[in-house]
Structures are given as C-alpha cells and as structure tokens.
Amino acid sequence: MNQNEKEEFEKLTPQKKIMYILRSENQFGGPQSSKQMNEILGFKKKNLDSALSKMVKNGMILRIGVGVYKFRGDSRELKK
C-alpha cells in the first residue's frame, strides 16, 4: 500500500478492513485465518472475533473452518 492507501485504510470501519483483506488480490487476499488477520490488523483478539462472528451472522463472509474465513464467492484456497 502506498501512503494514501494506508491513510484511507485507517479510516475504514473494522468490518470494512476485514473485507478489504479478504477481497485483496495483492498482499494478503483470499481466505484468511483469524490469526493471519490479527497480524495484519492488530485488533484485540476478542474484538476481531466479535466482528468476524457478526459478519458471518449477517452473511457478509463465510466461516470455512475453525477460525478461517472468506468472502462469499471466493474460490481461492487458504494461504499457509
């Protein structure tokens, strides 16, 4: 990300930051574990888990394994 992208990213809500990560084609896109997302976002674990749970309940993302998430329609595999 360049400086302008970083500044815009910081303005996003936590849910939009999660969606950005899951949808990204570049650095970190595709299915992600909550641990991987937390390394990128630096959220408190309970806050990240709460946001992910709400997003699954609202149908925004899918839980595809224990602590592993992706956005609907994404055919990519989890990066280890």
Secondary structure, DSSP 4 states (H G I P E B T S, - for coil): --HHHHHHHHHS-HHHHHHHHHH-SSSS-S-EEHHHHHHHH---HHHHHHHHHHHHHTTSEEEEETTEEEETT--PPPP-
